[in-house]
Amino acid sequence: MSQPAADRRVPVMVLTGFLGAGKTTLLNRLLRDPSMSRTAVLINEFGEIGVDHHLVSKVDDSLVVLDSGCICCSVQGDLLRALKDVFQRGVRREIDPVERVLIETTGLADPAPIIHTLMQDFFVSARFRCDGVITAVDATHAPAQLDRHREAVRQVAMADRLLLTKCDLVDAAERTAVIDRLRTLNPGAPLIEVFDGVVGPEAIEACGIYDPGSKLPDVEVWLGEEAARARAQRTPAVTGPAAWRRPGAAPAATQSVRHDADVRSFVLSFDEPLDWLGFSEGLSLLLQVYGERLLRVKGLLNVSGDPLPRIVQCVQHVGYPPASLPAWPESGPYADRRSRLVFIVRDLPQEEVANILGSLCGQLPVTQA
Ligand SMILES: Nc1nc2c(ncn2[C@@H]2O[C@H](COP(=O)(O)OP(=O)(O)OP(=O)(O)O)[C@@H](O)[C@H]2O)c(=O)[nH]1
């Protein structure tokens, strides 16, 4: 019997997971491995002032930021354009031929429209194959996130592989409880426990061609819904010129039509270098009082007396140890070295956040919706 011809299409992996689950951390770790050097990375940012791509150590032409909205709502046209461009630039030898594509979605993305987009476009599906959805699940926050956010449930249910992150922050009993919960949502996906963000390429390899039949029946329904939605709309997802950009170009305004109306993002920026002590106190107070409604906080700060940009990261009531970037970005919104914090909140007015932070930092932030 003749063997089927090898599938030479470039595998595309979708790295998803709820806000702050550890996607960028995993991506960084993976890209450090020499075997991952021919990987094109597409990062989708939620919020006007994207931070993630500054936190990814890969800086070359095969890193693309999709920032004109959320990838599952409004950026599907950008995604196709970016993939076509990656392919064509490889053919023209402007970049090394790409062996795989990794798409990091926003924490609120629904994987269904992304997979649908990849499978339905003629040019893209002839050259790229969806090799699977890898979902990062935060062991510390998963129970509450799965209770409250349907996006988190969909991301788990659609996974081909589950990466249970932050296992170093929970005990064995908590870990087992989360794993049991994940197994009820997605019994089939292999699960890898991640400690301190450490993973190797094997964590994402060979997820297999995306096959909705191997998931719970709902997944098929979701993909079916996407197909129906696409048929009903039959309008390009994005109008105007190609809206994806490389890091450094000006960001576009964001929009979100798919997510809960009470989830929103805003940016607070500070003109003057910040007093670290006052800022830390303000942030701790915010986390204590509003942790549940602060889905995600991240940003780069200009701290008095420190020449390097300090990275601040929080997920709900947890603030992670601050780190520094090796240098300030030379282009893009952060090149002006002002401190900026991106907030993704549920039901929390930005004035309240600005007032608390401002009163303890000694300077009122400028707010941007
Ligand atoms: N202790 C510990 N911290 C982790 C681990 N993975 C991620 N973190 C921390 O969790 C915070 C959020 O991680 P990110 O990688 O930025 O999460 P993300 O999913 O990319 O976040 P969004 O893009 O905003 O959704 C950072 O401060 C990380 O250092 C882990 O396995 N262990």
The ligand as a Tripos MOL2 file, in Angstrom:
@<TRIPOS>MOLECULE
LIG
   32    34     1     0     0
SMALL
NO_CHARGES

@<TRIPOS>ATOM
      1 N1          6.5850   31.1400   39.8760 N.pl3     1 LIG1
      2 C1          6.2210   31.0910   38.5870 C.ar      1 LIG1
      3 N2          5.8890   32.2380   37.9650 N.ar      1 LIG1
      4 C2          5.5230   32.1580   36.6600 C.ar      1 LIG1
      5 C3          5.4650   30.9210   35.9460 C.ar      1 LIG1
      6 N3          5.0450   31.1710   34.6880 N.ar      1 LIG1
      7 C4          4.8490   32.5080   34.6290 C.ar      1 LIG1
      8 N4          5.1370   33.1060   35.8070 N.ar      1 LIG1
      9 C5          5.0230   34.5340   36.1370 C.3       1 LIG1
     10 O1          3.6670   34.9340   35.9120 O.3       1 LIG1
     11 C6          3.5860   36.2640   35.4190 C.3       1 LIG1
     12 C7          2.7650   36.2770   34.1490 C.3       1 LIG1
     13 O2          3.4430   35.5090   33.1690 O.3       1 LIG1
     14 P1          3.3510   35.8440   31.6020 P.3       1 LIG1
     15 O3          4.2470   34.8660   30.9170 O.co2     1 LIG1
     16 O4          3.5980   37.2760   31.3290 O.co2     1 LIG1
     17 O5          1.8400   35.5200   31.3400 O.3       1 LIG1
     18 P2          1.0080   35.6890   29.9760 P.3       1 LIG1
     19 O6          0.0970   34.5380   29.8850 O.co2     1 LIG1
     20 O7          1.9450   35.9170   28.8290 O.co2     1 LIG1
     21 O8          0.1910   37.0180   30.2710 O.3       1 LIG1
     22 P3         -0.8400   37.7910   29.2750 P.3       1 LIG1
     23 O9         -0.1470   37.8810   27.9440 O.co2     1 LIG1
     24 O10        -1.0290   39.1240   29.9160 O.co2     1 LIG1
     25 O11        -2.0910   37.0220   29.2430 O.co2     1 LIG1
     26 C8          5.0450   36.7140   35.1930 C.3       1 LIG1
     27 O12         5.4490   37.5170   36.2920 O.3       1 LIG1
     28 C9          5.8180   35.4200   35.1750 C.3       1 LIG1
     29 O13         7.1550   35.5670   35.6410 O.3       1 LIG1
     30 C10         5.8230   29.7110   36.6510 C.ar      1 LIG1
     31 O14         5.7720   28.5700   36.1290 O.2       1 LIG1
     32 N5          6.1800   29.8710   37.9690 N.ar      1 LIG1
@<TRIPOS>BOND
     1     1     2 1
     2     2     3 ar
     3     2    32 ar
     4     3     4 ar
     5     4     5 ar
     6     4     8 ar
     7     5     6 ar
     8     5    30 ar
     9     6     7 ar
    10     7     8 ar
    11     8     9 1
    12     9    10 1
    13     9    28 1
    14    10    11 1
    15    11    12 1
    16    11    26 1
    17    12    13 1
    18    13    14 1
    19    14    15 2
    20    14    16 1
    21    14    17 1
    22    17    18 1
    23    18    19 2
    24    18    20 1
    25    18    21 1
    26    21    22 1
    27    22    23 2
    28    22    24 1
    29    22    25 1
    30    26    27 1
    31    26    28 1
    32    28    29 1
    33    30    31 2
    34    30    32 ar
@<TRIPOS>SUBSTRUCTURE
     1 LIG1         1 GROUP 0 **** ****
